[in-house]
Amino acid sequence: MQKNILYLYSGLMPYVIPVLKEFTKQGYKVYVVKWDSRLLTPYVPPVIENVEYFNRSEFKNVKHLFSFI
């Protein structure tokens, strides 16, 4: 059975990347929902196997986000 982690993050920064990589080494599939508007420091995260990034703006509303969860 696939183990999953949902990571809700307001401002994804480079120092979180080693944590995501460690989760994948331990066999987790990681889904990151990150804010993509009104950011002071926009950051484009690297492609990491078994990590999927989603922008918060992709979800119409909170109910849509909850249905994803």
mmCIF file as Biopython writes it, N, C-alpha, C and O atoms, coordinates in Angstrom:
data_model
#
loop_
_atom_site.group_PDB
_atom_site.id
_atom_site.type_symbol
_atom_site.label_atom_id
_atom_site.label_alt_id
_atom_site.label_comp_id
_atom_site.label_asym_id
_atom_site.label_entity_id
_atom_site.label_seq_id
_atom_site.pdbx_PDB_ins_code
_atom_site.Cartn_x
_atom_site.Cartn_y
_atom_site.Cartn_z
_atom_site.occupancy
_atom_site.B_iso_or_equiv
_atom_site.auth_seq_id
_atom_site.auth_asym_id
_atom_site.pdbx_PDB_model_num
ATOM 1   N N  . MET A ? 1  ? 0.839   -1.184 0.000  1.0 0.0 1  A 1 
ATOM 2   C CA . MET A ? 1  ? 0.000   0.000  0.000  1.0 0.0 1  A 1 
ATOM 3   C C  . MET A ? 1  ? 0.885   1.250  0.000  1.0 0.0 1  A 1 
ATOM 4   O O  . MET A ? 1  ? 1.826   1.349  0.788  1.0 0.0 1  A 1 
ATOM 5   N N  . GLN A ? 2  ? 0.584   2.185  -0.873 1.0 0.0 2  A 1 
ATOM 6   C CA . GLN A ? 2  ? 1.349   3.429  -0.999 1.0 0.0 2  A 1 
ATOM 7   C C  . GLN A ? 2  ? 1.111   4.324  0.214  1.0 0.0 2  A 1 
ATOM 8   O O  . GLN A ? 2  ? -0.030  4.570  0.604  1.0 0.0 2  A 1 
ATOM 9   N N  . LYS A ? 3  ? 2.189   4.801  0.796  1.0 0.0 3  A 1 
ATOM 10  C CA . LYS A ? 3  ? 2.094   5.757  1.900  1.0 0.0 3  A 1 
ATOM 11  C C  . LYS A ? 3  ? 2.157   7.156  1.302  1.0 0.0 3  A 1 
ATOM 12  O O  . LYS A ? 3  ? 2.998   7.429  0.446  1.0 0.0 3  A 1 
ATOM 13  N N  . ASN A ? 4  ? 1.272   8.044  1.748  1.0 0.0 4  A 1 
ATOM 14  C CA . ASN A ? 4  ? 1.202   9.396  1.204  1.0 0.0 4  A 1 
ATOM 15  C C  . ASN A ? 4  ? 1.359   10.435 2.302  1.0 0.0 4  A 1 
ATOM 16  O O  . ASN A ? 4  ? 0.986   10.220 3.455  1.0 0.0 4  A 1 
ATOM 17  N N  . ILE A ? 5  ? 1.922   11.564 1.906  1.0 0.0 5  A 1 
ATOM 18  C CA . ILE A ? 5  ? 2.007   12.729 2.784  1.0 0.0 5  A 1 
ATOM 19  C C  . ILE A ? 5  ? 1.461   13.910 2.009  1.0 0.0 5  A 1 
ATOM 20  O O  . ILE A ? 5  ? 1.816   14.127 0.851  1.0 0.0 5  A 1 
ATOM 21  N N  . LEU A ? 6  ? 0.596   14.670 2.656  1.0 0.0 6  A 1 
ATOM 22  C CA . LEU A ? 6  ? 0.101   15.916 2.085  1.0 0.0 6  A 1 
ATOM 23  C C  . LEU A ? 6  ? 0.760   17.043 2.863  1.0 0.0 6  A 1 
ATOM 24  O O  . LEU A ? 6  ? 0.615   17.138 4.082  1.0 0.0 6  A 1 
ATOM 25  N N  . TYR A ? 7  ? 1.481   17.889 2.155  1.0 0.0 7  A 1 
ATOM 26  C CA . TYR A ? 7  ? 2.232   18.975 2.764  1.0 0.0 7  A 1 
ATOM 27  C C  . TYR A ? 7  ? 1.584   20.283 2.313  1.0 0.0 7  A 1 
ATOM 28  O O  . TYR A ? 7  ? 1.678   20.653 1.143  1.0 0.0 7  A 1 
ATOM 29  N N  . LEU A ? 8  ? 0.928   20.979 3.239  1.0 0.0 8  A 1 
ATOM 30  C CA . LEU A ? 8  ? 0.303   22.264 2.942  1.0 0.0 8  A 1 
ATOM 31  C C  . LEU A ? 8  ? 1.281   23.350 3.369  1.0 0.0 8  A 1 
ATOM 32  O O  . LEU A ? 8  ? 1.609   23.478 4.548  1.0 0.0 8  A 1 
ATOM 33  N N  . TYR A ? 9  ? 1.738   24.125 2.400  1.0 0.0 9  A 1 
ATOM 34  C CA . TYR A ? 9  ? 2.795   25.077 2.696  1.0 0.0 9  A 1 
ATOM 35  C C  . TYR A ? 9  ? 2.478   26.437 2.103  1.0 0.0 9  A 1 
ATOM 36  O O  . TYR A ? 9  ? 2.146   26.546 0.923  1.0 0.0 9  A 1 
ATOM 37  N N  . SER A ? 10 ? 2.580   27.468 2.920  1.0 0.0 10 A 1 
ATOM 38  C CA . SER A ? 10 ? 2.254   28.810 2.425  1.0 0.0 10 A 1 
ATOM 39  C C  . SER A ? 10 ? 3.342   29.368 1.520  1.0 0.0 10 A 1 
ATOM 40  O O  . SER A ? 10 ? 3.043   29.946 0.475  1.0 0.0 10 A 1 
ATOM 41  N N  . GLY A ? 11 ? 4.581   29.204 1.904  1.0 0.0 11 A 1 
ATOM 42  C CA . GLY A ? 11 ? 5.687   29.729 1.101  1.0 0.0 11 A 1 
ATOM 43  C C  . GLY A ? 11 ? 6.811   28.718 1.013  1.0 0.0 11 A 1 
ATOM 44  O O  . GLY A ? 11 ? 7.717   28.719 1.846  1.0 0.0 11 A 1 
ATOM 45  N N  . LEU A ? 12 ? 6.762   27.871 0.028  1.0 0.0 12 A 1 
ATOM 46  C CA . LEU A ? 12 ? 7.774   26.823 -0.126 1.0 0.0 12 A 1 
ATOM 47  C C  . LEU A ? 12 ? 9.140   27.448 -0.368 1.0 0.0 12 A 1 
ATOM 48  O O  . LEU A ? 12 ? 9.292   28.311 -1.232 1.0 0.0 12 A 1 
ATOM 49  N N  . MET A ? 13 ? 10.133  27.008 0.401  1.0 0.0 13 A 1 
ATOM 50  C CA . MET A ? 13 ? 11.482  27.551 0.315  1.0 0.0 13 A 1 
ATOM 51  C C  . MET A ? 13 ? 12.487  26.414 0.157  1.0 0.0 13 A 1 
ATOM 52  O O  . MET A ? 13 ? 12.166  25.259 0.439  1.0 0.0 13 A 1 
ATOM 53  N N  . PRO A ? 14 ? 13.703  26.731 -0.293 1.0 0.0 14 A 1 
ATOM 54  C CA . PRO A ? 14 ? 14.704  25.695 -0.566 1.0 0.0 14 A 1 
ATOM 55  C C  . PRO A ? 14 ? 15.045  24.794 0.618  1.0 0.0 14 A 1 
ATOM 56  O O  . PRO A ? 14 ? 15.390  23.628 0.422  1.0 0.0 14 A 1 
ATOM 57  N N  . TYR A ? 15 ? 14.957  25.308 1.831  1.0 0.0 15 A 1 
ATOM 58  C CA . TYR A ? 15 ? 15.338  24.492 2.983  1.0 0.0 15 A 1 
ATOM 59  C C  . TYR A ? 15 ? 14.365  23.341 3.252  1.0 0.0 15 A 1 
ATOM 60  O O  . TYR A ? 15 ? 14.675  22.461 4.055  1.0 0.0 15 A 1 
ATOM 61  N N  . VAL A ? 16 ? 13.199  23.325 2.602  1.0 0.0 16 A 1 
ATOM 62  C CA . VAL A ? 16 ? 12.226  22.242 2.776  1.0 0.0 16 A 1 
ATOM 63  C C  . VAL A ? 16 ? 12.541  21.062 1.846  1.0 0.0 16 A 1 
ATOM 64  O O  . VAL A ? 16 ? 12.112  19.937 2.104  1.0 0.0 16 A 1 
ATOM 65  N N  . ILE A ? 17 ? 13.277  21.316 0.786  1.0 0.0 17 A 1 
ATOM 66  C CA . ILE A ? 17 ? 13.551  20.281 -0.223 1.0 0.0 17 A 1 
ATOM 67  C C  . ILE A ? 17 ? 14.227  19.043 0.371  1.0 0.0 17 A 1 
ATOM 68  O O  . ILE A ? 17 ? 13.818  17.932 0.033  1.0 0.0 17 A 1 
ATOM 69  N N  . PRO A ? 18 ? 15.237  19.172 1.236  1.0 0.0 18 A 1 
ATOM 70  C CA . PRO A ? 18 ? 15.830  17.955 1.824  1.0 0.0 18 A 1 
ATOM 71  C C  . PRO A ? 18 ? 14.825  17.125 2.622  1.0 0.0 18 A 1 
ATOM 72  O O  . PRO A ? 18 ? 14.929  15.900 2.670  1.0 0.0 18 A 1 
ATOM 73  N N  . VAL A ? 19 ? 13.858  17.786 3.245  1.0 0.0 19 A 1 
ATOM 74  C CA . VAL A ? 19 ? 12.823  17.066 3.989  1.0 0.0 19 A 1 
ATOM 75  C C  . VAL A ? 19 ? 11.958  16.259 3.027  1.0 0.0 19 A 1 
ATOM 76  O O  . VAL A ? 19 ? 11.661  15.093 3.284  1.0 0.0 19 A 1 
ATOM 77  N N  . LEU A ? 20 ? 11.552  16.881 1.915  1.0 0.0 20 A 1 
ATOM 78  C CA . LEU A ? 20 ? 10.748  16.171 0.927  1.0 0.0 20 A 1 
ATOM 79  C C  . LEU A ? 20 ? 11.505  14.972 0.365  1.0 0.0 20 A 1 
ATOM 80  O O  . LEU A ? 20 ? 10.937  13.894 0.190  1.0 0.0 20 A 1 
ATOM 81  N N  . LYS A ? 21 ? 12.784  15.169 0.084  1.0 0.0 21 A 1 
ATOM 82  C CA . LYS A ? 21 ? 13.609  14.066 -0.436 1.0 0.0 21 A 1 
ATOM 83  C C  . LYS A ? 21 ? 13.706  12.929 0.573  1.0 0.0 21 A 1 
ATOM 84  O O  . LYS A ? 21 ? 13.671  11.758 0.195  1.0 0.0 21 A 1 
ATOM 85  N N  . GLU A ? 22 ? 13.827  13.261 1.834  1.0 0.0 22 A 1 
ATOM 86  C CA . GLU A ? 22 ? 13.909  12.232 2.873  1.0 0.0 22 A 1 
ATOM 87  C C  . GLU A ? 22 ? 12.609  11.434 2.959  1.0 0.0 22 A 1 
ATOM 88  O O  . GLU A ? 22 ? 12.633  10.214 3.125  1.0 0.0 22 A 1 
ATOM 89  N N  . PHE A ? 23 ? 11.482  12.124 2.845  1.0 0.0 23 A 1 
ATOM 90  C CA . PHE A ? 23 ? 10.196  11.414 2.838  1.0 0.0 23 A 1 
ATOM 91  C C  . PHE A ? 23 ? 10.152  10.392 1.696  1.0 0.0 23 A 1 
ATOM 92  O O  . PHE A ? 23 ? 9.709   9.260  1.893  1.0 0.0 23 A 1 
ATOM 93  N N  . THR A ? 24 ? 10.609  10.788 0.512  1.0 0.0 24 A 1 
ATOM 94  C CA . THR A ? 24 ? 10.564  9.872  -0.633 1.0 0.0 24 A 1 
ATOM 95  C C  . THR A ? 24 ? 11.520  8.699  -0.429 1.0 0.0 24 A 1 
ATOM 96  O O  . THR A ? 24 ? 11.215  7.582  -0.848 1.0 0.0 24 A 1 
ATOM 97  N N  . LYS A ? 25 ? 12.658  8.926  0.201  1.0 0.0 25 A 1 
ATOM 98  C CA . LYS A ? 25 ? 13.593  7.832  0.489  1.0 0.0 25 A 1 
ATOM 99  C C  . LYS A ? 25 ? 12.959  6.801  1.412  1.0 0.0 25 A 1 
ATOM 100 O O  . LYS A ? 25 ? 13.300  5.619  1.363  1.0 0.0 25 A 1 
ATOM 101 N N  . GLN A ? 26 ? 12.034  7.257  2.255  1.0 0.0 26 A 1 
ATOM 102 C CA . GLN A ? 26 ? 11.368  6.361  3.197  1.0 0.0 26 A 1 
ATOM 103 C C  . GLN A ? 26 ? 10.118  5.726  2.596  1.0 0.0 26 A 1 
ATOM 104 O O  . GLN A ? 26 ? 9.356   5.058  3.295  1.0 0.0 26 A 1 
ATOM 105 N N  . GLY A ? 27 ? 9.911   5.938  1.289  1.0 0.0 27 A 1 
ATOM 106 C CA . GLY A ? 27 ? 8.833   5.256  0.591  1.0 0.0 27 A 1 
ATOM 107 C C  . GLY A ? 27 ? 7.524   6.025  0.478  1.0 0.0 27 A 1 
ATOM 108 O O  . GLY A ? 27 ? 6.503   5.453  0.095  1.0 0.0 27 A 1 
ATOM 109 N N  . TYR A ? 28 ? 7.539   7.303  0.803  1.0 0.0 28 A 1 
ATOM 110 C CA . TYR A ? 28 ? 6.322   8.099  0.732  1.0 0.0 28 A 1 
ATOM 111 C C  . TYR A ? 28 ? 6.155   8.771  -0.626 1.0 0.0 28 A 1 
ATOM 112 O O  . TYR A ? 28 ? 7.134   9.120  -1.286 1.0 0.0 28 A 1 
ATOM 113 N N  . LYS A ? 29 ? 4.927   8.941  -1.023 1.0 0.0 29 A 1 
ATOM 114 C CA . LYS A ? 29 ? 4.552   9.807  -2.150 1.0 0.0 29 A 1 
ATOM 115 C C  . LYS A ? 29 ? 4.116   11.115 -1.493 1.0 0.0 29 A 1 
ATOM 116 O O  . LYS A ? 29 ? 3.272   11.113 -0.596 1.0 0.0 29 A 1 
ATOM 117 N N  . VAL A ? 30 ? 4.693   12.236 -1.942 1.0 0.0 30 A 1 
ATOM 118 C CA . VAL A ? 30 ? 4.445   13.522 -1.285 1.0 0.0 30 A 1 
ATOM 119 C C  . VAL A ? 30 ? 3.687   14.451 -2.227 1.0 0.0 30 A 1 
ATOM 120 O O  . VAL A ? 30 ? 4.075   14.648 -3.379 1.0 0.0 30 A 1 
ATOM 121 N N  . TYR A ? 31 ? 2.615   15.007 -1.722 1.0 0.0 31 A 1 
ATOM 122 C CA . TYR A ? 31 ? 1.824   15.996 -2.449 1.0 0.0 31 A 1 
ATOM 123 C C  . TYR A ? 31 ? 1.981   17.324 -1.718 1.0 0.0 31 A 1 
ATOM 124 O O  . TYR A ? 31 ? 1.681   17.426 -0.529 1.0 0.0 31 A 1 
ATOM 125 N N  . VAL A ? 32 ? 2.452   18.335 -2.433 1.0 0.0 32 A 1 
ATOM 126 C CA . VAL A ? 32 ? 2.679   19.647 -1.832 1.0 0.0 32 A 1 
ATOM 127 C C  . VAL A ? 32 ? 1.706   20.641 -2.448 1.0 0.0 32 A 1 
ATOM 128 O O  . VAL A ? 32 ? 1.702   20.856 -3.660 1.0 0.0 32 A 1 
ATOM 129 N N  . VAL A ? 33 ? 0.879   21.245 -1.597 1.0 0.0 33 A 1 
ATOM 130 C CA . VAL A ? 33 ? 0.003   22.328 -2.040 1.0 0.0 33 A 1 
ATOM 131 C C  . VAL A ? 33 ? 0.621   23.603 -1.494 1.0 0.0 33 A 1 
ATOM 132 O O  . VAL A ? 33 ? 0.768   23.769 -0.283 1.0 0.0 33 A 1 
ATOM 133 N N  . LYS A ? 34 ? 0.982   24.508 -2.409 1.0 0.0 34 A 1 
ATOM 134 C CA . LYS A ? 34 ? 1.685   25.724 -2.003 1.0 0.0 34 A 1 
ATOM 135 C C  . LYS A ? 34 ? 0.970   26.967 -2.523 1.0 0.0 34 A 1 
ATOM 136 O O  . LYS A ? 34 ? 0.334   26.942 -3.577 1.0 0.0 34 A 1 
ATOM 137 N N  . TRP A ? 35 ? 1.084   28.030 -1.777 1.0 0.0 35 A 1 
ATOM 138 C CA . TRP A ? 35 ? 0.539   29.309 -2.226 1.0 0.0 35 A 1 
ATOM 139 C C  . TRP A ? 35 ? 1.337   29.779 -3.429 1.0 0.0 35 A 1 
ATOM 140 O O  . TRP A ? 35 ? 2.550   29.580 -3.492 1.0 0.0 35 A 1 
ATOM 141 N N  . ASP A ? 36 ? 0.668   30.393 -4.371 1.0 0.0 36 A 1 
ATOM 142 C CA . ASP A ? 36 ? 1.349   30.878 -5.573 1.0 0.0 36 A 1 
ATOM 143 C C  . ASP A ? 36 ? 0.985   32.320 -5.897 1.0 0.0 36 A 1 
ATOM 144 O O  . ASP A ? 36 ? 1.291   32.815 -6.982 1.0 0.0 36 A 1 
ATOM 145 N N  . SER A ? 37 ? 0.340   32.981 -4.968 1.0 0.0 37 A 1 
ATOM 146 C CA . SER A ? 37 ? 0.035   34.397 -5.180 1.0 0.0 37 A 1 
ATOM 147 C C  . SER A ? 37 ? 0.459   35.186 -3.945 1.0 0.0 37 A 1 
ATOM 148 O O  . SER A ? 37 ? 0.518   34.657 -2.835 1.0 0.0 37 A 1 
ATOM 149 N N  . ARG A ? 38 ? 0.745   36.437 -4.164 1.0 0.0 38 A 1 
ATOM 150 C CA . ARG A ? 38 ? 1.165   37.349 -3.094 1.0 0.0 38 A 1 
ATOM 151 C C  . ARG A ? 38 ? 2.406   36.860 -2.348 1.0 0.0 38 A 1 
ATOM 152 O O  . ARG A ? 38 ? 2.523   37.049 -1.137 1.0 0.0 38 A 1 
ATOM 153 N N  . LEU A ? 39 ? 3.318   36.240 -3.065 1.0 0.0 39 A 1 
ATOM 154 C CA . LEU A ? 39 ? 4.554   35.771 -2.443 1.0 0.0 39 A 1 
ATOM 155 C C  . LEU A ? 39 ? 5.612   36.871 -2.470 1.0 0.0 39 A 1 
ATOM 156 O O  . LEU A ? 39 ? 5.766   37.572 -3.471 1.0 0.0 39 A 1 
ATOM 157 N N  . LEU A ? 40 ? 6.321   37.012 -1.387 1.0 0.0 40 A 1 
ATOM 158 C CA . LEU A ? 40 ? 7.421   37.980 -1.344 1.0 0.0 40 A 1 
ATOM 159 C C  . LEU A ? 40 ? 8.652   37.439 -2.053 1.0 0.0 40 A 1 
ATOM 160 O O  . LEU A ? 40 ? 9.410   38.191 -2.667 1.0 0.0 40 A 1 
ATOM 161 N N  . THR A ? 41 ? 8.842   36.139 -1.964 1.0 0.0 41 A 1 
ATOM 162 C CA . THR A ? 41 ? 10.002  35.506 -2.598 1.0 0.0 41 A 1 
ATOM 163 C C  . THR A ? 41 ? 9.537   34.290 -3.387 1.0 0.0 41 A 1 
ATOM 164 O O  . THR A ? 41 ? 9.489   33.188 -2.841 1.0 0.0 41 A 1 
ATOM 165 N N  . PRO A ? 42 ? 9.196   34.464 -4.656 1.0 0.0 42 A 1 
ATOM 166 C CA . PRO A ? 42 ? 8.762   33.309 -5.453 1.0 0.0 42 A 1 
ATOM 167 C C  . PRO A ? 42 ? 9.894   32.298 -5.610 1.0 0.0 42 A 1 
ATOM 168 O O  . PRO A ? 42 ? 11.040  32.663 -5.875 1.0 0.0 42 A 1 
ATOM 169 N N  . TYR A ? 43 ? 9.561   31.051 -5.445 1.0 0.0 43 A 1 
ATOM 170 C CA . TYR A ? 43 ? 10.543  29.977 -5.526 1.0 0.0 43 A 1 
ATOM 171 C C  . TYR A ? 43 ? 9.971   28.866 -6.394 1.0 0.0 43 A 1 
ATOM 172 O O  . TYR A ? 43 ? 8.835   28.436 -6.192 1.0 0.0 43 A 1 
ATOM 173 N N  . VAL A ? 44 ? 10.745  28.409 -7.347 1.0 0.0 44 A 1 
ATOM 174 C CA . VAL A ? 44 ? 10.338  27.298 -8.202 1.0 0.0 44 A 1 
ATOM 175 C C  . VAL A ? 44 ? 11.077  26.056 -7.698 1.0 0.0 44 A 1 
ATOM 176 O O  . VAL A ? 44 ? 12.294  25.952 -7.851 1.0 0.0 44 A 1 
ATOM 177 N N  . PRO A ? 45 ? 10.345  25.120 -7.099 1.0 0.0 45 A 1 
ATOM 178 C CA . PRO A ? 45 ? 10.998  23.939 -6.534 1.0 0.0 45 A 1 
ATOM 179 C C  . PRO A ? 45 ? 11.493  22.993 -7.621 1.0 0.0 45 A 1 
ATOM 180 O O  . PRO A ? 45 ? 10.956  22.975 -8.728 1.0 0.0 45 A 1 
ATOM 181 N N  . PRO A ? 46 ? 12.514  22.214 -7.304 1.0 0.0 46 A 1 
ATOM 182 C CA . PRO A ? 46 ? 13.038  21.263 -8.290 1.0 0.0 46 A 1 
ATOM 183 C C  . PRO A ? 46 ? 12.112  20.070 -8.469 1.0 0.0 46 A 1 
ATOM 184 O O  . PRO A ? 46 ? 11.290  19.768 -7.604 1.0 0.0 46 A 1 
ATOM 185 N N  . VAL A ? 47 ? 12.257  19.410 -9.585 1.0 0.0 47 A 1 
ATOM 186 C CA . VAL A ? 47 ? 11.517  18.165 -9.822 1.0 0.0 47 A 1 
ATOM 187 C C  . VAL A ? 47 ? 12.159  17.085 -8.959 1.0 0.0 47 A 1 
ATOM 188 O O  . VAL A ? 47 ? 13.372  16.881 -8.985 1.0 0.0 47 A 1 
ATOM 189 N N  . ILE A ? 48 ? 11.323  16.407 -8.204 1.0 0.0 48 A 1 
ATOM 190 C CA . ILE A ? 48 ? 11.787  15.324 -7.338 1.0 0.0 48 A 1 
ATOM 191 C C  . ILE A ? 48 ? 10.866  14.134 -7.591 1.0 0.0 48 A 1 
ATOM 192 O O  . ILE A ? 48 ? 9.643   14.273 -7.579 1.0 0.0 48 A 1 
ATOM 193 N N  . GLU A ? 49 ? 11.451  12.984 -7.815 1.0 0.0 49 A 1 
ATOM 194 C CA . GLU A ? 49 ? 10.643  11.788 -8.038 1.0 0.0 49 A 1 
ATOM 195 C C  . GLU A ? 49 ? 9.758   11.528 -6.823 1.0 0.0 49 A 1 
ATOM 196 O O  . GLU A ? 49 ? 10.218  11.605 -5.683 1.0 0.0 49 A 1 
ATOM 197 N N  . ASN A ? 50 ? 8.497   11.223 -7.070 1.0 0.0 50 A 1 
ATOM 198 C CA . ASN A ? 50 ? 7.487   10.956 -6.050 1.0 0.0 50 A 1 
ATOM 199 C C  . ASN A ? 50 ? 7.057   12.185 -5.251 1.0 0.0 50 A 1 
ATOM 200 O O  . ASN A ? 50 ? 6.495   12.056 -4.163 1.0 0.0 50 A 1 
ATOM 201 N N  . VAL A ? 51 ? 7.319   13.372 -5.789 1.0 0.0 51 A 1 
ATOM 202 C CA . VAL A ? 51 ? 6.813   14.608 -5.192 1.0 0.0 51 A 1 
ATOM 203 C C  . VAL A ? 51 ? 6.025   15.340 -6.269 1.0 0.0 51 A 1 
ATOM 204 O O  . VAL A ? 51 ? 6.539   15.603 -7.357 1.0 0.0 51 A 1 
ATOM 205 N N  . GLU A ? 52 ? 4.771   15.669 -5.960 1.0 0.0 52 A 1 
ATOM 206 C CA . GLU A ? 52 ? 3.937   16.434 -6.884 1.0 0.0 52 A 1 
ATOM 207 C C  . GLU A ? 52 ? 3.579   17.764 -6.233 1.0 0.0 52 A 1 
ATOM 208 O O  . GLU A ? 52 ? 3.167   17.817 -5.074 1.0 0.0 52 A 1 
ATOM 209 N N  . TYR A ? 53 ? 3.744   18.833 -7.003 1.0 0.0 53 A 1 
ATOM 210 C CA . TYR A ? 53 ? 3.441   20.172 -6.508 1.0 0.0 53 A 1 
ATOM 211 C C  . TYR A ? 53 ? 2.127   20.651 -7.115 1.0 0.0 53 A 1 
ATOM 212 O O  . TYR A ? 53 ? 1.847   20.419 -8.291 1.0 0.0 53 A 1 
ATOM 213 N N  . PHE A ? 54 ? 1.333   21.318 -6.296 1.0 0.0 54 A 1 
ATOM 214 C CA . PHE A ? 54 ? 0.086   21.928 -6.746 1.0 0.0 54 A 1 
ATOM 215 C C  . PHE A ? 54 ? 0.040   23.357 -6.232 1.0 0.0 54 A 1 
ATOM 216 O O  . PHE A ? 54 ? 0.378   23.620 -5.078 1.0 0.0 54 A 1 
ATOM 217 N N  . ASN A ? 55 ? -0.372  24.266 -7.080 1.0 0.0 55 A 1 
ATOM 218 C CA . ASN A ? 55 ? -0.574  25.637 -6.649 1.0 0.0 55 A 1 
ATOM 219 C C  . ASN A ? 55 ? -1.936  25.751 -5.993 1.0 0.0 55 A 1 
ATOM 220 O O  . ASN A ? 55 ? -2.905  25.140 -6.444 1.0 0.0 55 A 1 
ATOM 221 N N  . ARG A ? 56 ? -2.008  26.520 -4.946 1.0 0.0 56 A 1 
ATOM 222 C CA . ARG A ? 56 ? -3.279  26.708 -4.239 1.0 0.0 56 A 1 
ATOM 223 C C  . ARG A ? 56 ? -4.348  27.246 -5.195 1.0 0.0 56 A 1 
ATOM 224 O O  . ARG A ? 56 ? -5.526  26.918 -5.055 1.0 0.0 56 A 1 
ATOM 225 N N  . SER A ? 57 ? -3.946  28.058 -6.152 1.0 0.0 57 A 1 
ATOM 226 C CA . SER A ? 57 ? -4.902  28.660 -7.090 1.0 0.0 57 A 1 
ATOM 227 C C  . SER A ? 57 ? -5.556  27.626 -8.016 1.0 0.0 57 A 1 
ATOM 228 O O  . SER A ? 57 ? -6.543  27.933 -8.683 1.0 0.0 57 A 1 
ATOM 229 N N  . GLU A ? 58 ? -5.013  26.406 -8.060 1.0 0.0 58 A 1 
ATOM 230 C CA . GLU A ? 58 ? -5.613  25.351 -8.878 1.0 0.0 58 A 1 
ATOM 231 C C  . GLU A ? 58 ? -6.926  24.852 -8.275 1.0 0.0 58 A 1 
ATOM 232 O O  . GLU A ? 58 ? -7.719  24.202 -8.956 1.0 0.0 58 A 1 
ATOM 233 N N  . PHE A ? 59 ? -7.149  25.156 -7.009 1.0 0.0 59 A 1 
ATOM 234 C CA . PHE A ? 59 ? -8.358  24.721 -6.321 1.0 0.0 59 A 1 
ATOM 235 C C  . PHE A ? 59 ? -9.336  25.894 -6.266 1.0 0.0 59 A 1 
ATOM 236 O O  . PHE A ? 59 ? -8.987  26.990 -5.827 1.0 0.0 59 A 1 
ATOM 237 N N  . LYS A ? 60 ? -10.566 25.642 -6.720 1.0 0.0 60 A 1 
ATOM 238 C CA . LYS A ? 60 ? -11.575 26.701 -6.831 1.0 0.0 60 A 1 
ATOM 239 C C  . LYS A ? 60 ? -11.897 27.341 -5.484 1.0 0.0 60 A 1 
ATOM 240 O O  . LYS A ? 60 ? -12.103 28.551 -5.390 1.0 0.0 60 A 1 
ATOM 241 N N  . ASN A ? 61 ? -11.935 26.517 -4.453 1.0 0.0 61 A 1 
ATOM 242 C CA . ASN A ? 61 ? -12.267 26.990 -3.105 1.0 0.0 61 A 1 
ATOM 243 C C  . ASN A ? 61 ? -11.793 25.945 -2.094 1.0 0.0 61 A 1 
ATOM 244 O O  . ASN A ? 61 ? -11.207 24.925 -2.457 1.0 0.0 61 A 1 
ATOM 245 N N  . VAL A ? 62 ? -12.059 26.221 -0.837 1.0 0.0 62 A 1 
ATOM 246 C CA . VAL A ? 62 ? -11.604 25.303 0.219  1.0 0.0 62 A 1 
ATOM 247 C C  . VAL A ? 62 ? -12.273 23.937 0.083  1.0 0.0 62 A 1 
ATOM 248 O O  . VAL A ? 62 ? -11.640 22.908 0.322  1.0 0.0 62 A 1 
ATOM 249 N N  . LYS A ? 63 ? -13.528 23.924 -0.294 1.0 0.0 63 A 1 
ATOM 250 C CA . LYS A ? 63 ? -14.236 22.649 -0.476 1.0 0.0 63 A 1 
ATOM 251 C C  . LYS A ? 63 ? -13.559 21.799 -1.553 1.0 0.0 63 A 1 
ATOM 252 O O  . LYS A ? 63 ? -13.438 20.583 -1.402 1.0 0.0 63 A 1 
ATOM 253 N N  . HIS A ? 64 ? -13.130 22.425 -2.614 1.0 0.0 64 A 1 
ATOM 254 C CA . HIS A ? 64 ? -12.417 21.731 -3.686 1.0 0.0 64 A 1 
ATOM 255 C C  . HIS A ? 64 ? -11.098 21.153 -3.136 1.0 0.0 64 A 1 
ATOM 256 O O  . HIS A ? 64 ? -10.740 20.016 -3.443 1.0 0.0 64 A 1 
ATOM 257 N N  . LEU A ? 65 ? -10.398 21.928 -2.337 1.0 0.0 65 A 1 
ATOM 258 C CA . LEU A ? 65 ? -9.155  21.464 -1.723 1.0 0.0 65 A 1 
ATOM 259 C C  . LEU A ? 65 ? -9.430  20.266 -0.799 1.0 0.0 65 A 1 
ATOM 260 O O  . LEU A ? 65 ? -8.698  19.277 -0.823 1.0 0.0 65 A 1 
ATOM 261 N N  . PHE A ? 66 ? -10.476 20.364 0.004  1.0 0.0 66 A 1 
ATOM 262 C CA . PHE A ? 66 ? -10.818 19.257 0.905  1.0 0.0 66 A 1 
ATOM 263 C C  . PHE A ? 66 ? -11.169 17.991 0.139  1.0 0.0 66 A 1 
ATOM 264 O O  . PHE A ? 66 ? -10.852 16.889 0.589  1.0 0.0 66 A 1 
ATOM 265 N N  . SER A ? 67 ? -11.813 18.131 -1.006 1.0 0.0 67 A 1 
ATOM 266 C CA . SER A ? 67 ? -12.145 16.944 -1.802 1.0 0.0 67 A 1 
ATOM 267 C C  . SER A ? 67 ? -10.865 16.294 -2.350 1.0 0.0 67 A 1 
ATOM 268 O O  . SER A ? 67 ? -10.809 15.076 -2.518 1.0 0.0 67 A 1 
ATOM 269 N N  . PHE A ? 68 ? -9.853  17.103 -2.622 1.0 0.0 68 A 1 
ATOM 270 C CA . PHE A ? 68 ? -8.560  16.574 -3.057 1.0 0.0 68 A 1 
ATOM 271 C C  . PHE A ? 68 ? -7.903  15.794 -1.916 1.0 0.0 68 A 1 
ATOM 272 O O  . PHE A ? 68 ? -7.332  14.722 -2.116 1.0 0.0 68 A 1 
ATOM 273 N N  . ILE A ? 69 ? -8.000  16.355 -0.742 1.0 0.0 69 A 1 
ATOM 274 C CA . ILE A ? 69 ? -7.403  15.712 0.445  1.0 0.0 69 A 1 
ATOM 275 C C  . ILE A ? 69 ? -8.090  14.389 0.703  1.0 0.0 69 A 1 
ATOM 276 O O  . ILE A ? 69 ? -7.742  13.687 1.652  1.0 0.0 69 A 1 
#
